[in-house]
Amino acid sequence: MLTYTYYGHACFLLSDGEYKVLFDPFLSGNPQAAINPYDVKTDYILITHAHDDHIGDAPEIAANTGAEIIAIPEILSLCASRVNRAIKGSGMNIGGTLQLPFGQVRMVPAIHSAGVAGGIACGFVVSMFGKNIYYAGDTALFSDMKLIGEYDPIDYAILPIGDNYTMGPADAGRAVKLLGAKNLIPLHYNTWKVIEQNPMQLKYFVTGAKIHIVKPGGALDLV
């Protein structure tokens, strides 16, 4: 069974019962955080970009747990400099695919600023336990989402809906259609007033996919 556990804002964990994969671990200073960064157990950490609300506690968690960080090379360098020590890391860039013990990770585009000089924002398609999970990171809507869904049939799309810095609910609905996703999990909303949203409004914009609203601290089995 593949399980999604939401830690708040844009941080979540995928676990297949053997391997744990953590995404964008902004926990310290996160008013939604459902776990202390020192209590996180993970084998891999995937980072979409270097804004504080995404890179978060990644360097410290990697140093404490021995987890391997997967990100663009500029982010790996930033993480190592923050803890002033070598950390395990695999550098990737847009279009690359990495084979890992739990499955594979493909790095895909995102339309967003990077948060680190020379860097670029990204999303990920993670193939794990027979499911394809698309995590968009922070992004605007873009038409090449259709290509992402054609290349890897998307079982679950994990999309930001906060607007202002990313897509809002209406564009998330269009993204689901472009992707051909079977399920939608929204995140990156209600952490601060500027990204306040009512996720129930998604039902007016999303067609052809099931919407799963998971509260911080909650979990969902991805079936």
C-alpha positions as CSV (number, residue, x, y, z in Angstrom):
1,M,0.0,0.0,0.0
2,L,1.2,3.5,-0.9
3,T,0.3,6.1,1.7
4,Y,0.3,9.9,1.5
5,T,0.9,11.7,4.8
6,Y,0.4,15.5,4.8
7,Y,2.6,17.5,7.1
8,G,1.3,20.9,6.1
9,H,1.8,23.6,3.4
10,A,3.7,21.8,0.7
11,C,5.3,19.1,2.8
12,F,4.2,15.5,2.6
13,L,5.6,11.9,2.8
14,L,5.0,9.0,0.5
15,S,5.6,5.6,2.0
16,D,5.2,2.1,0.4
17,G,5.8,0.4,3.8
18,E,9.5,0.0,3.1
19,Y,10.8,3.3,1.7
20,K,9.8,6.8,2.8
21,V,10.1,9.7,0.5
22,L,9.7,13.3,1.9
23,F,8.9,16.3,-0.2
24,D,9.6,20.0,0.4
25,P,10.1,19.7,4.2
26,F,9.2,23.2,5.4
27,L,8.4,22.5,9.0
28,S,10.3,25.0,11.3
29,G,8.3,28.2,11.2
30,N,5.4,26.5,9.4
31,P,2.1,27.3,11.3
32,Q,0.5,24.2,9.7
33,A,3.4,21.8,10.6
34,A,2.0,18.5,11.8
35,I,5.5,17.1,12.8
36,N,8.7,18.3,14.3
37,P,11.6,18.1,11.9
38,Y,13.6,16.2,14.4
39,D,10.9,13.5,14.4
40,V,10.9,12.9,10.7
41,K,12.0,9.5,9.4
42,T,12.8,9.4,5.7
43,D,15.1,7.7,3.2
44,Y,14.9,10.3,0.4
45,I,14.1,14.0,0.3
46,L,12.8,15.6,-2.9
47,I,13.1,19.4,-3.2
48,T,11.3,21.4,-6.0
49,H,13.0,24.7,-5.4
50,A,14.9,26.7,-2.9
51,H,12.3,29.1,-1.5
52,D,12.3,28.9,2.3
53,D,8.7,27.4,2.4
54,H,10.0,24.4,0.3
55,I,13.6,23.7,1.0
56,G,12.7,24.3,4.7
57,D,14.5,21.8,7.0
58,A,15.8,19.6,4.2
59,P,19.6,20.0,5.0
60,E,19.1,19.3,8.7
61,I,16.8,16.4,8.2
62,A,19.3,14.9,5.7
63,A,22.1,15.4,8.1
64,N,20.2,13.8,11.0
65,T,18.7,10.9,9.1
66,G,21.3,10.1,6.4
67,A,18.5,10.6,3.8
68,E,19.5,11.3,0.2
69,I,18.4,14.6,-1.2
70,I,17.2,14.6,-4.8
71,A,17.2,18.1,-6.4
72,I,19.0,20.3,-9.0
73,P,22.7,20.7,-8.3
74,E,22.4,24.3,-7.1
75,I,20.1,23.1,-4.3
76,L,22.4,20.3,-3.3
77,S,25.3,22.8,-2.9
78,L,23.0,25.1,-0.9
79,C,22.0,22.3,1.4
80,A,25.6,21.2,2.0
81,S,26.7,24.7,2.8
82,R,23.9,25.1,5.4
83,V,25.0,22.2,7.5
84,N,28.7,22.7,6.7
85,R,29.2,19.0,5.9
86,A,28.8,16.5,3.1
87,I,25.3,15.1,2.7
88,K,24.1,12.3,0.4
89,G,22.6,13.8,-2.8
90,S,21.7,13.0,-6.4
91,G,21.6,15.9,-8.7
92,M,19.1,16.1,-11.5
93,N,17.7,18.5,-14.0
94,I,14.6,18.9,-16.1
95,G,13.8,15.9,-18.3
96,G,16.0,13.5,-16.3
97,T,14.9,10.2,-14.8
98,L,16.5,8.6,-11.8
99,Q,16.1,4.9,-10.9
100,L,15.9,4.3,-7.2
101,P,15.1,1.2,-5.0
102,F,11.5,2.1,-4.6
103,G,10.9,3.0,-8.3
104,Q,11.8,6.0,-10.3
105,V,11.8,9.8,-10.2
106,R,11.4,12.0,-13.3
107,M,12.1,15.8,-13.0
108,V,9.6,17.9,-15.0
109,P,9.2,21.6,-15.6
110,A,7.5,24.2,-13.3
111,I,6.9,27.8,-14.1
112,H,8.1,29.6,-11.0
113,S,11.1,31.4,-9.6
114,A,13.9,29.2,-8.2
115,G,15.1,30.7,-4.9
116,V,18.7,30.0,-5.6
117,A,21.1,31.7,-8.1
118,G,21.5,29.7,-11.2
119,G,18.7,27.3,-10.3
120,I,15.4,26.5,-11.8
121,A,12.1,25.3,-10.2
122,C,10.8,21.9,-11.0
123,G,8.1,19.3,-10.3
124,F,8.4,15.5,-10.0
125,V,6.7,12.4,-11.4
126,V,7.3,9.6,-8.9
127,S,6.6,6.1,-9.9
128,M,6.2,4.1,-6.7
129,F,4.2,0.9,-5.7
130,G,2.6,0.8,-9.1
131,K,1.3,4.4,-9.0
132,N,2.4,7.5,-10.9
133,I,2.3,10.6,-8.6
134,Y,2.8,14.0,-10.1
135,Y,3.9,16.7,-7.6
136,A,3.8,20.1,-9.4
137,G,5.7,22.0,-6.7
138,D,5.0,25.7,-7.0
139,T,3.9,26.5,-10.5
140,A,1.6,28.4,-12.8
141,L,-0.6,26.5,-15.2
142,F,1.3,25.6,-18.4
143,S,0.1,23.7,-21.5
144,D,3.0,21.2,-21.4
145,M,1.2,19.6,-18.5
146,K,-0.5,17.6,-21.2
147,L,2.8,16.1,-22.2
148,I,3.6,15.2,-18.6
149,G,0.3,13.2,-18.5
150,E,0.9,11.6,-21.9
151,Y,4.4,10.4,-20.9
152,D,3.3,9.0,-17.5
153,P,-0.4,8.3,-16.9
154,I,-1.0,10.2,-13.7
155,D,-2.9,8.4,-10.9
156,Y,-2.6,11.3,-8.4
157,A,-1.8,14.9,-9.1
158,I,-0.6,16.9,-6.1
159,L,-1.2,20.6,-7.0
160,P,-0.9,24.0,-5.3
161,I,-4.2,25.9,-5.1
162,G,-3.2,29.0,-3.0
163,D,-3.1,31.5,-5.9
164,N,-1.0,34.6,-5.7
165,Y,2.3,32.7,-5.8
166,T,1.0,29.6,-7.7
167,M,-2.0,28.3,-9.5
168,G,-5.4,28.9,-7.9
169,P,-8.3,26.5,-7.8
170,A,-9.6,27.3,-11.3
171,D,-6.2,26.8,-12.9
172,A,-5.7,23.6,-10.9
173,G,-8.9,22.3,-12.5
174,R,-7.5,23.0,-15.9
175,A,-4.3,21.3,-14.9
176,V,-6.1,18.2,-13.9
177,K,-7.7,18.1,-17.3
178,L,-4.4,18.6,-19.2
179,L,-2.8,15.9,-17.1
180,G,-5.6,13.5,-17.4
181,A,-5.2,12.8,-13.7
182,K,-7.5,10.4,-12.0
183,N,-7.2,12.0,-8.6
184,L,-6.3,15.4,-7.2
185,I,-4.7,16.3,-3.8
186,P,-4.5,20.0,-3.2
187,L,-1.9,21.7,-1.0
188,H,0.0,25.0,-0.6
189,Y,-3.0,26.9,0.7
190,N,-4.3,28.5,4.0
191,T,-0.8,28.7,5.5
192,W,-1.1,32.5,5.4
193,K,-3.8,34.9,4.6
194,V,-2.3,35.7,1.1
195,I,-3.0,32.1,0.0
196,E,-6.3,31.6,1.8
197,Q,-8.6,29.2,-0.2
198,N,-11.6,27.1,0.4
199,P,-10.6,23.7,-1.1
200,M,-14.3,22.7,-1.4
201,Q,-14.5,25.2,-4.2
202,L,-12.4,22.8,-6.3
203,K,-15.6,20.9,-7.1
204,Y,-16.7,23.7,-9.4
205,F,-13.5,23.5,-11.5
206,V,-12.4,19.8,-11.5
207,T,-14.1,17.3,-13.8
208,G,-13.1,13.7,-14.4
209,A,-11.1,13.3,-11.3
210,K,-11.7,12.6,-7.6
211,I,-10.7,15.3,-5.1
212,H,-9.0,14.3,-1.9
213,I,-8.7,17.0,0.8
214,V,-6.2,16.0,3.4
215,K,-5.7,18.1,6.5
216,P,-2.3,18.6,8.0
217,G,-1.5,15.5,10.0
218,G,-3.9,13.4,8.0
219,A,-3.1,10.5,5.7
220,L,-4.5,8.9,2.6
221,D,-4.0,5.5,1.1
222,L,-3.4,5.9,-2.6
223,V,-5.4,3.0,-4.2
